[in-house]
Amino acid sequence: MEVVRASELDFKPPPLMHRGPGLEFKDLFRGTEGTPENYYLALTKQEKFYSPIHKHNFDQFRYAYRGDFSIASDVTIRQGELAYHPEGVEYGPQDDDDETEHILLIVQFGGASGQGYLTYDQLATGQAKLKETGRFEKGKYYRNGSEEPQDGFEVLYQLYAGRKLEYPPGRYNAPILMKPQNFAWKPVLSVSEGFKAYKKLLGIFSERGTVAEMIKIEEGGRFRAAPDDAIQLFFVVNGRGNADGKSWETESAMRLQPGKRAMLEAAVTSEIIHFVFPMLSSVT
């Protein structure tokens, strides 16, 4: 089990700013570039921010860790809620003009279509080049001499991939907003065995079988993370404990690679959000 403590990291602006200013990141975990299973897990500090209606060719989760965030003109993620943004499904505009600091947990990852996920670093080089022939403004790209804009991500993807971006057909009609506080805790194994662990299964998505769930481990309890042909990411919403001898605390992230197992032990009652991304080879 790998552990990263966000408390030891600084927020930094991303190398890519095609949606404009207003975001800073604490990088927690990255996947392997060039693979269909590539991903990016980060804490995002957001102040005033705007993004137009758009969609992606990858999947995304957004967890409102501190504060509220808009994902459309009439849809807001409230603190403690989780949104799933499926590939090929539009959302926006995002228009947060409250300059109060808010913190969002994001995980962006290749979806079931197998198109993968391009990192900010991969796209940033293209942004520098495109600035020579146009400008980025409010998430759109305007070529010099033209007032007909193109989505900022689309033009960056096309430059990197050398082909037009073809979005996968949307498997869902819209982003899915989950309210974890309204789900019931279900015991994991027998409480009498000393595990004292509970789950809230928030959803299983697409044919890939992507899982989002909450885990609660009571003080002195344990949670066994079983081996799977999947990437498993954990974020500690609150609490403190250890995983195979490595300590974790509030705002720690943990990663379990495919085929690996781990035991999480809680020193105090702890809540953790858990994502499971099965390897795409197991889907086909």
Residue pairs with C-beta under 8 A, 6 or more apart in sequence:
1 225
1 243
1 244
1 246
1 254
1 255
1 256
1 260
1 262
2 29
2 254
2 255
2 256
3 243
3 246
3 247
3 248
3 252
3 253
3 254
4 28
4 29
4 252
4 253
4 254
4 255
5 248
5 249
5 251
5 252
6 26
6 28
6 43
6 251
6 252
6 253
7 249
7 250
7 251
7 252
9 26
9 27
9 28
10 26
11 24
11 25
11 26
11 43
11 45
12 24
12 25
12 26
12 27
13 21
13 23
13 24
13 25
14 23
14 24
14 25
14 120
14 124
15 120
15 121
15 124
16 120
16 121
16 123
16 124
16 127
16 156
17 23
17 127
17 136
18 123
18 127
18 136
18 139
18 141
18 152
18 153
18 156
19 49
19 50
19 51
19 138
19 139
19 152
20 49
20 50
20 51
20 136
20 137
20 138
20 139
22 46
22 47
22 48
22 49
22 50
22 96
23 44
23 45
23 46
23 49
24 44
24 45
25 42
25 43
25 44
25 45
26 42
26 43
26 44
26 45
27 40
27 42
28 41
28 42
28 43
28 235
28 253
29 39
29 40
29 41
29 233
29 253
29 255
30 38
30 39
30 40
30 41
30 119
31 37
31 38
31 39
31 40
31 109
31 117
31 231
32 38
33 119
33 122
34 116
35 110
35 116
36 110
36 114
36 115
36 116
36 280
37 109
37 110
37 116
37 231
37 277
37 279
37 280
38 109
38 110
38 116
38 117
38 118
38 119
39 107
39 108
39 109
39 110
39 117
39 231
39 233
39 277
40 106
40 107
40 108
40 109
40 117
40 119
40 120
41 105
41 106
41 107
41 233
41 235
41 253
42 105
42 106
42 107
43 65
43 103
43 104
43 105
43 106
43 251
44 103
44 104
44 105
44 106
45 101
45 102
45 103
46 67
46 69
46 96
46 101
46 102
46 103
46 104
47 96
47 99
47 100
47 101
47 102
48 96
48 97
48 98
48 99
49 94
49 95
49 96
50 93
50 94
50 95
50 96
50 138
50 139
51 92
51 93
51 94
51 138
51 139
52 92
52 93
52 138
52 139
52 140
52 151
53 90
53 91
53 92
53 93
54 90
54 91
54 92
54 139
54 151
54 153
55 87
55 88
55 89
55 90
55 91
55 167
55 170
56 85
56 87
56 88
56 108
56 153
56 167
57 87
57 88
57 111
57 113
57 115
57 157
57 165
57 166
57 167
57 168
58 87
58 108
58 109
58 110
58 111
58 115
58 116
58 117
58 118
59 84
59 85
59 86
59 87
59 108
59 109
59 110
59 111
59 112
59 205
59 206
59 210
60 84
60 85
60 106
60 107
60 108
60 109
61 82
61 83
61 84
61 85
61 105
61 106
61 107
61 212
61 275
62 69
62 71
62 77
62 82
62 83
62 85
62 104
62 105
62 106
63 81
63 82
63 83
63 104
63 105
63 106
63 235
63 273
64 77
64 78
64 79
64 80
64 81
64 82
64 102
64 104
65 79
65 103
65 104
65 105
65 237
66 79
66 101
66 102
66 103
67 79
67 100
67 101
67 102
67 103
67 104
68 76
68 77
68 78
68 79
68 102
69 76
69 77
69 94
69 96
69 102
69 104
70 76
70 77
70 93
70 94
70 95
70 96
71 77
71 83
71 85
71 91
71 92
71 94
71 175
71 177
72 91
72 92
72 93
72 94
72 175
73 93
73 95
75 91
75 175
75 177
77 83
77 177
80 180
80 181
81 177
81 178
81 179
81 180
82 177
82 178
82 180
82 202
82 212
82 273
83 175
83 176
83 177
83 178
84 175
84 176
84 178
84 203
84 205
84 212
85 91
85 175
86 111
86 170
86 171
86 172
86 175
86 176
86 205
86 206
87 111
87 112
87 113
87 115
87 167
87 168
87 170
87 171
88 113
88 167
88 168
88 169
88 170
88 171
89 170
89 171
89 172
89 173
89 174
89 175
90 170
90 174
91 174
91 175
96 102
105 235
105 273
107 233
107 275
108 117
109 117
109 277
110 116
110 117
110 280
111 168
111 206
111 208
112 168
112 171
112 206
112 207
112 208
112 280
112 283
113 168
114 280
115 168
118 157
118 160
122 160
123 153
123 156
123 157
123 160
126 156
126 159
126 160
127 136
127 156
129 159
130 136
130 141
130 155
130 156
130 159
133 143
133 144
134 141
134 142
134 143
134 144
134 146
135 141
135 142
135 144
136 142
136 152
137 149
139 151
139 152
140 149
140 150
140 151
140 152
141 149
141 150
141 151
141 152
141 155
142 148
142 149
143 150
153 165
154 165
157 165
158 164
158 165
171 206
176 203
176 205
178 202
178 203
178 212
180 200
180 202
180 214
183 200
183 201
183 202
183 214
184 200
185 198
185 199
185 200
185 216
186 198
186 199
186 200
186 201
187 197
187 198
188 195
188 197
188 198
188 199
188 215
188 223
188 224
189 195
189 197
189 224
194 220
194 221
194 222
195 221
195 222
195 223
195 224
196 217
196 218
196 219
196 220
196 221
196 222
197 215
197 216
197 217
197 218
197 221
197 222
197 223
198 215
198 216
198 217
199 213
199 214
199 215
199 216
200 213
200 214
200 216
201 211
201 213
202 212
202 213
202 214
203 211
203 212
204 210
204 211
205 211
205 212
207 283
208 277
208 278
208 280
208 283
209 276
209 278
209 283
210 275
210 276
210 277
210 278
211 274
211 275
211 276
212 273
212 274
212 275
213 273
213 274
213 276
214 237
214 271
214 272
214 273
214 274
215 223
215 234
215 264
215 271
215 272
215 273
215 274
216 269
216 270
216 271
216 272
217 223
217 239
217 241
217 264
217 265
217 266
217 269
217 270
217 272
218 266
218 269
219 266
219 267
219 268
219 269
220 265
220 266
220 267
221 265
221 266
222 263
222 264
222 265
222 266
223 263
223 264
223 266
224 261
224 262
224 263
224 264
225 232
225 234
225 256
225 261
225 262
225 263
225 264
226 261
227 258
227 259
227 260
227 261
228 258
228 259
228 276
228 278
229 258
229 259
229 278
229 279
229 282
230 258
230 276
230 277
230 278
230 279
230 282
231 255
231 256
231 257
231 258
231 276
231 277
231 279
232 255
232 256
232 274
232 275
232 276
232 277
233 253
233 254
233 255
233 256
233 274
233 275
233 277
234 253
234 254
234 255
234 256
234 264
234 272
234 273
234 274
234 275
235 251
235 252
235 253
235 254
235 272
235 273
236 248
236 249
236 250
236 251
236 252
236 253
236 254
236 270
236 271
236 272
237 250
237 271
237 272
237 273
238 250
238 270
238 271
239 249
239 250
239 266
239 267
239 268
239 269
239 270
239 271
239 272
240 247
240 248
240 249
240 250
240 266
240 267
240 268
240 270
241 247
241 248
241 264
241 265
241 266
241 267
241 268
241 270
242 248
242 264
242 265
242 267
243 254
243 262
243 263
243 264
243 265
244 262
244 263
248 254
248 264
254 262
254 264
256 262
258 279
264 272
